[in-house]
Amino acid sequence: MEPSFDRALRGFAAGVVSFFLFHQGMWELLHVVGVMPPAFPMGATAPLGVPQSYSLAFWAGIWGALFGWVRPRLGGLPLVAGGFLCGMAATVFALFVVFPIKGLPLGNGFTFWGILIPVLINGAWGIGLGLLLPYTRRTATG
């Protein structure tokens, strides 16, 4: 079995790449249809002043690392399904822990769009995580 640290590192890499491709891709698609501002927000985040996109990419990597670490314990669950469930776990955590910490309404106000948008964006990220994780494996070169 692959060491836990290696699985977590691979998950981190897949999570970050999935953020830039899938998460922000869905965000931009939602922007095109008029329900979100443009993707890749660069406003400073507290307390370090890091651009929002970089902060989100880091946290996507952390969630990806968690997924990579627990992946062997999920049995025969397909990677895409597991990634999607990871995205839903991140959504629930954001809605019920992160948003209140940031002074936003619990559950994003429980409005239709307030729930649907995070589900779509993080669901896309999770699917991307599941699709990209196999490509992070080391290969032997002869």
Rosetta blueprint (number, residue, H / E / L):
1 M L
2 E L
3 P L
4 S H
5 F H
6 D H
7 R H
8 A H
9 L H
10 R H
11 G H
12 F H
13 A H
14 A H
15 G H
16 V H
17 V H
18 S H
19 F H
20 F H
21 L H
22 F H
23 H H
24 Q H
25 G H
26 M H
27 W H
28 E H
29 L H
30 L H
31 H H
32 V H
33 V L
34 G L
35 V L
36 M L
37 P L
38 P L
39 A L
40 F L
41 P L
42 M L
43 G L
44 A E
45 T E
46 A L
47 P L
48 L L
49 G L
50 V E
51 P E
52 Q H
53 S H
54 Y H
55 S H
56 L H
57 A H
58 F H
59 W H
60 A H
61 G H
62 I H
63 W H
64 G H
65 A H
66 L H
67 F H
68 G H
69 W H
70 V H
71 R H
72 P H
73 R H
74 L H
75 G L
76 G L
77 L L
78 P L
79 L H
80 V H
81 A H
82 G H
83 G H
84 F H
85 L H
86 C H
87 G H
88 M H
89 A H
90 A H
91 T H
92 V H
93 F H
94 A H
95 L H
96 F H
97 V H
98 V H
99 F H
100 P H
101 I H
102 K L
103 G L
104 L L
105 P L
106 L H
107 G H
108 N H
109 G H
110 F H
111 T L
112 F H
113 W H
114 G H
115 I H
116 L H
117 I H
118 P H
119 V H
120 L H
121 I H
122 N H
123 G H
124 A H
125 W H
126 G H
127 I H
128 G H
129 L H
130 G H
131 L H
132 L H
133 L H
134 P H
135 Y H
136 T H
137 R L
138 R L
139 T L
140 A L
141 T L
142 G L
